[in-house]
Each structure stands twice: as C-alpha cells, then as structure tokens.
Amino acid sequence: MKQWIGRGAVVLSLAALGSLAVSQESVPNFPNAREAEREGGDISLPSGKSQRDEILRIERERNIKDAAELAELADQLKEEIEKNDRFVFSISTLKKTDEIEKLAKRIRSRMRH
C-alpha cells in the first residue's frame, strides 16, 4: 500500500513539474519573460513567485520524501538481514537493495542540477 502511495506522490510531483514546464513553454504569454530568459534572469510566475524558486522548493520537498522512504527501506533491509540466519538472501531483500539504490540516485541527480 505504501508503494502505491509513494508512486502516486511521484506521479503527482512529475505532473506538477510538467505543468511548470508547459507554463515555461508558453513564454509568449508573458511579455517580460522572453527578455528575462535572454538576459539569464529568472521568470516570474503569474502568482508573482520566481519560477526557479518554485522548482527548487518542489525538488526539496521531493528530496525530503524520498530521503524518508530511503531511511525506512534501509531499516527494513537491516531487519531482514539480521533476521535471516542463512547466507542466502531472498528476492525481496535484493529488490529492496535495488529500490534503495534507485532512491539514492534520484536524490543525487536532483541535488546536482
């Protein structure tokens, strides 16, 4: 159930970023936006907020959610490894490690740009 909620949150976040991208493509609607874009300045949204600041805020929120999920998965993985008395791990344990790796890469890629 938590996976579906997490995936739904990711889809909604991507939709929000997609709508920001669409609003950026419709630059001709804002006369000063073209000039600001050419000069390397920031574009203001109709609400008066900076587009760059809004994107950074959304990415920060997504990083916080992903970091919380990453910590939870790491705790679950630790418990499974401690509980397992054999040297062979289950498929679900390996899938958790893959999910942890994906989350870490996602967070790192957002922080780099």
N, C-alpha and C positions, 0 to 999 in steps of 0.2 A: 504494500500500500504506500509506503514511504517513497518507493522508487517512482511510482506514478505521480505522486505529489511533486517530487523533485523534478521529474521530467516535464510536468506541466508548468512548473515555475520557470524552467529553462526555455520552454516554448514561448511562454508569455514574455519573458525577457527579450528573446530574439524578435518577437513581434514588435515589442516596443522600440528596439533598436532599428528594426526595419521601417517603422513609421517615421523615426527620426531621419533615416536615410532618404526616404521618399520626400520628406519635407525639405531636405537639403537639395534634392534634385529639382525641386520646384523653386529654385532660386529666383527666377524672373518675377515672382510674385512680390518679392521684397526688393525695392529699388536699391537700397544701400548694401544689400547682401553681396551683389556682384563686386562692388568696389572693395568691400571688406575682404572678400575672398582673394581678389587680385593683390591686395596690399599685404596679405598674410595675416590679416586681423581675424577676429572671431565674429561669427554670425550670431545675431540676436534672434531668438525665437519670438513668435508673436506675444508670448507672455512676458517678454522683456528679459528673460533669463539668457545667459550665454549658452550656446549650443554645446560648446566644449565642456563647460562645467556640468551640464546635464548628463552628457555621455560619461564623464568621469564619475559622477555620482551613481549612475546606474551600474557601471562596472564595479565600483567599490561595493555596492550592495550585493552584487552577484558574487564577488570575491568572498565576502563575509559568509554568505550562504554556502558556497562551495567549501570554504575552509571548515565550517561547522560539520558539513557532511563528511569531509575528509577525516576529521578527528573522530567522528562516530564510526566510520568504516575501519579506521586504524585500531580503535578499541575493540571492535568486533573481531578483527583479524587476530589481535593479540589473544583474546579469549579463546578463539578456536584453536590457535596453535598450542596454547597452554593445556587445553582440554584434550587435545589429541595426543595419545600416548604412543602412537606409531610414527615411523619415519616417512610414511606416505601421506600426502595431503589430499583432501577431497577436491573435486572440481569446483565446488562453491568457494573454497578457500582461494584457489587460483583465480577465480573470477573476481573475488574481492580485491586481490592484488592488482588486477588489470584496471578495475574501477578506480582504485586509489591512484594509480599511475595517470589515468586519463584526467582525473580531477586536478592533480598537481600540475600537469601540462597545461590545462585550461587556465588555471590561476596564473601560472608563469607567463603564458602568452598574453594575457590581459595586462599584466604588470609591465611587460616590455614595451608596449606601444603607447 
